[in-house]
Amino acid sequence: MSMAFLSIPLVVFLVFVAPLWLWLHYRSKRQVGQGLSGDEFEQLQALADRAETLQDRIHSLERILDEEAPNWRHKQ
C-alpha cells in the first residue's frame, strides 16, 4: 500500500512537472543569454551619455573651485 502511495505522485512529478520545470528553466536561461534588447541598449547608452555629461560638469566645477578656493578639498 505505501509503495503505491508514493509511486503515483512520483510518476506524476516525473511525467508532468519535471519536464515543464526543465523547459521553463532553460527557456529563461536562453533569454538571459541573448543579451540586451534594442530598447534596453538605447536606455543604457542614454545613461552612459548622461553620466559622461555629469562627469564633465563635475570637472568644470572642480577647476573653478581650485581657482577661487585652492584649499576647498581639505576643508571639512
N, C-alpha and C positions, 0 to 999 in steps of 0.2 A: 504494500500500500504506500509506504513512504517513498519508494523508488519512483512510482508513477506520479506521485505528488510533486516530486522535484523535476522529473523529466519533462513534463508538459510546459512549465514556464521556461525551462532551458531551451527547448525546441522553439518556442515562440520567440524567445530572445535571439537565438542564432539565425532563425529564418527571416524575421522581420526587422527587429530593432538593430542588430549589429550591422547588416548591410546598409541600412539607411543612415546610421550613425557614421559609418566609414565614408559613404558617398558625400554626406554633408561636410565632413571634416576635410576631405581632400579637395572638395569644390572651394571651400573657403581658403585653403592654402594656395590654390591656383590663383584666386582673385588677388590675394595679398602679393603673390609673386609677380603679378603683371605690372606693378608699379603704380605711379600716379596717373590719374585720368587727365585729360586735357584741361579741364576746369581747375583741378587741383594744382596742376603745374602753373597755370596762369596766376592763381592766387599766391603760390609760393614765390613766383617771380616778382609780383607786385610787392609782396612783403620784403623781399630782398632789396628791391629798389628803394623802398621807403626807409629801410634800415641804413642803406648807404647814404641817403639824403640826410637823415638824422645824425649820422656819424660826421658828415661834413659840417653840419651846423655846430656840433659839439666842438670840433677842432677850431672853427672860427671863433666861437665864444672863448675857448681857452687861450687863443692868441691875443684876443682883446684884453682878457683879464691879465695875461702875462705882461702886457704893455702898461696897463693902467694900475695894476696892483701886483707887483712882482712876487710878493710873499703870500699870495692868496692860497696856494696849495698847502702851506704849512700851518695856516690858521685852523683852529678848532672851534 
